[in-house]
Amino acid sequence: MNKKILIIDNDLFFSARIADQIKKMGFETVTEGDARNVLDKARSGISAVIINLSMRNADSVGIVRSLKSDPGTDSIPILAFGSHKNAALFEAAKSAGCEMTVANSALSSALPDFIAQATEDKTNV
C-alpha cells in the first residue's frame, strides 16, 4: 500500500512543487486548499500532513489544532512551513501540535527526513 501525504495549501504553484518532490520520493499526495475539507481528507488514510502557515484566508494554526484534537487524526504527524520572519506563528503551530516547523527556504531539505519518520512502519520496532 502506497502511503499518502496530505498537503494543505491554497497556493497551487507552491503545493504543486511540494507534491512533485513527495511523489519523487515514492509517495502519493492529496492536496487540499479549503479548510472545511481538511478533516475529511485527513481521515482517509493519510500518513502525514504538510501545511502552509501562510495560507491566504485560512487559520492554519486552527487547522492544526483541529487535526490534533480529532481522535481520527490526532496521531498524524504534521510539518508546518512558512515565512522565517514569523517566529510567533511557528511557536503557535508547535503549541497546537505540529511535530516540525520550518521556514519556506528549508522545506525541500526537511521533507525527506520528516516523510521518512512519519511513514516509518512502527509495528516492527
C-alpha positions in Angstrom: 0.0 0.0 0.0 1.4 3.4 -1.0 1.3 5.9 1.8 -0.5 9.2 1.2 0.7 12.7 2.3 -1.8 15.5 2.7 -0.6 18.9 1.6 -2.8 21.7 3.0 -2.1 24.8 1.0 -4.2 27.2 -1.2 -1.2 28.3 -3.3 -1.4 26.0 -6.2 2.1 26.7 -7.5 3.8 26.0 -4.2 1.6 23.0 -3.4 2.4 21.5 -6.8 6.2 21.9 -6.2 5.8 20.1 -2.8 3.7 17.4 -4.4 6.3 16.8 -7.1 9.1 16.4 -4.5 7.0 14.0 -2.4 6.0 11.9 -5.5 9.6 11.6 -6.5 10.2 10.0 -3.0 7.6 7.4 -3.9 4.5 8.6 -2.1 1.0 9.6 -3.1 -0.1 13.1 -2.4 -3.5 14.7 -1.7 -3.8 18.5 -1.8 -6.5 20.5 -0.1 -6.8 24.2 -0.1 -10.1 24.5 1.6 -10.0 24.3 5.4 -13.6 23.0 5.5 -12.5 19.8 3.8 -9.2 19.1 5.7 -10.6 16.8 8.4 -12.4 14.5 5.9 -9.2 14.3 3.8 -7.0 13.6 6.8 -9.3 10.8 7.9 -8.9 9.0 4.6 -5.7 7.1 5.3 -3.2 9.9 5.5 0.3 9.1 6.8 1.5 12.7 7.3 0.4 16.3 6.8 2.3 19.3 5.3 0.7 22.6 6.0 1.5 26.1 4.8 1.2 28.5 7.8 1.0 31.5 5.4 -2.2 30.4 3.6 -4.4 33.2 2.4 -7.8 33.4 4.1 -7.2 30.4 6.4 -6.4 29.9 10.0 -3.5 27.4 9.6 -2.9 27.1 13.3 -6.6 26.5 13.8 -6.4 23.7 11.2 -3.5 22.1 13.1 -5.5 22.4 16.4 -8.5 20.7 14.7 -6.4 17.9 13.4 -4.7 17.3 16.7 -7.9 17.4 18.7 -9.8 14.9 16.4 -9.5 11.3 17.5 -9.3 10.2 13.9 -6.4 12.4 13.0 -4.6 13.3 16.3 -1.7 10.8 15.7 -0.9 12.1 12.2 2.5 13.9 12.1 2.3 17.5 10.9 5.1 19.6 9.3 4.2 23.3 9.1 6.2 25.7 6.9 6.1 29.5 6.4 8.0 32.7 6.4 11.1 32.7 8.5 10.1 36.2 9.6 7.1 35.0 11.6 8.5 33.2 14.7 5.3 33.7 16.6 3.4 31.7 14.0 5.9 28.9 14.3 5.5 28.9 18.1 1.7 28.8 17.8 1.9 25.9 15.3 4.2 24.0 17.7 1.9 24.7 20.6 -1.1 23.5 18.5 0.7 20.1 18.0 3.0 20.4 14.9 5.9 17.9 15.2 8.1 20.1 13.0 8.1 23.7 11.7 10.5 25.0 9.0 11.0 28.1 7.0 10.0 28.1 3.4 13.6 28.1 2.4 14.3 24.9 4.4 11.2 22.9 3.4 12.8 21.0 0.5 15.7 19.8 2.7 13.5 19.0 5.7 10.9 17.0 3.7 12.8 13.7 3.2 13.6 13.2 6.9 10.1 14.2 8.0 8.4 12.0 5.5 10.7 9.0 6.3 9.9 9.4 10.1 6.2 9.9 9.5 5.8 6.9 7.3 8.1 4.6 9.2 6.5 1.2 9.9 6.3 1.3 13.7 4.8 -2.2 14.0 8.3 -3.8 13.6 10.0 -1.6 16.2 
